[in-house]
Amino acid sequence: MGGQVILMPELPEIANLARQMTKQLKGKRITDIDLTQPKCLNVSVKKFRRISGKRIGETNARGKWLFTHLSPDDNLLLNLGMGGDLRYHKHDDTLPKKHQLRLTFDDKTKLTVSFFWFGYIHTAFDKDLPKHKMTSKLGISPIDNEFTVEKLGSLLSGRRGAIKSFLLNQKHIAGIGNVYVQDPLYMARLHPLRMTQTLTEREIEALHRSVCEVLNQSIRLGGLKYERDLYGRSGRFGPEHFLVAYKTNEPCPICKTSIVKIKTGSTASYICPNCQKL
Ligand SMILES: [Zn+2]
């Protein structure tokens, strides 16, 4: 997949982390907070420290954000940005050298959050959560039961523009980035620049099916190979599972035409020029 490709964690990786956090952390109480980069907070360090003493509840994924409920009335919101790591540590584990946030729990286990840049560590009280600026406008999560073919149809109706931009727009559907958008378009035989208003009902059905299929396959395999889970283990979803994504010059799995990389707005797309005609 090439050394220069920068991958961001997308929904399958975040959903996997959310599941592991709930399983591993739920019920623990925060006893110590170590913060090294106050600029990734949405409140002052002093205000952030209010989460000390609160008890960890469920963690949920919404787009690229992790929402952890803190009992009784608070939330920790994490966005790992590019190349972030979220790790759980047992009492005597060696801790990573660098971190933006380290939480210690009442049983001496720890959680560290580290990222290179563009990461966020926010808090919001339950009552303020709907007003949290960076997440309040996030669209539907494509792994939720509410993401039906009818829902996709209604989101698309009346919209104009390229289907790929629509899928990447986090206000419509939250959590699909440039990695997971490629194969669903190919599987639905859609060119990334196809105009949304020209899609037929059958094409919308095919797209809904392929989006769900690709995301769920990745979640089953623990997310992308290039990303690590809460325990530092790599995911198992890799290039061998991709159909056209990052497969420039390789044959299309269906018609054997060479896959090409094209520029679509500000992003790169990988398509079979024969199966995905504009
Ligand atoms: Zn083809």
Boltz pocket constraint, residues with backbone or C-beta under 6 A from the ligand:
constraints:
  - pocket:
      binder: B
      contacts: [[A, 252], [A, 253], [A, 254], [A, 255], [A, 256], [A, 257], [A, 272], [A, 273], [A, 274], [A, 275], [A, 276]]
      max_distance: 6.0
